[in-house]
Amino acid sequence: MSATLALEIIMANEKGPNIKKKQKCKNCEGKGLLKKGDRVLKCQRCKGTGVR
């Protein structure tokens, strides 16, 4: 394992005081897609990201 990869893994696992958990979109429940009848559409509120 390279040193950069190990550093990236360590940094990804660290939790700082400023990191806020992203809240799910209430319209699509975090999926990014909505089912309208027989069609599946991108959520209009979150633009398909699934986050508020």
C-alpha positions in Angstrom: 0.0 0.0 0.0 1.4 3.4 -0.9 1.8 6.1 1.6 -0.6 8.4 -0.1 -3.3 5.8 -0.2 -2.8 5.1 3.5 -3.0 8.8 4.3 -6.2 9.1 2.3 -7.8 6.2 4.2 -6.8 7.7 7.6 -8.1 11.1 6.6 -11.4 9.6 5.4 -11.9 7.8 8.7 -11.2 10.8 11.0 -14.1 12.8 12.2 -13.7 16.4 13.0 -15.9 18.8 15.0 -16.9 20.7 11.8 -18.2 17.7 9.8 -22.0 17.7 9.6 -24.0 14.7 8.5 -25.8 15.4 5.3 -29.5 15.1 5.8 -31.6 13.1 3.4 -34.1 14.8 1.1 -37.6 14.4 2.6 -39.2 14.4 -0.8 -37.4 11.3 -2.2 -36.1 9.9 1.1 -32.5 10.2 0.0 -32.9 8.1 -3.2 -32.8 11.0 -5.7 -35.6 9.4 -7.7 -39.4 9.6 -7.5 -41.9 7.2 -8.9 -44.8 9.0 -10.7 -47.2 6.4 -12.0 -45.3 4.2 -14.3 -42.4 6.6 -14.7 -39.3 7.2 -12.6 -38.2 10.9 -12.4 -35.4 12.8 -10.8 -36.4 14.5 -7.6 -37.2 18.2 -8.2 -36.4 19.3 -4.7 -32.8 17.9 -4.4 -32.1 17.6 -8.2 -31.4 13.9 -7.9 -28.7 14.2 -5.3 -30.7 12.7 -2.4 -29.4 15.3 0.1 -31.3 18.3 1.4 
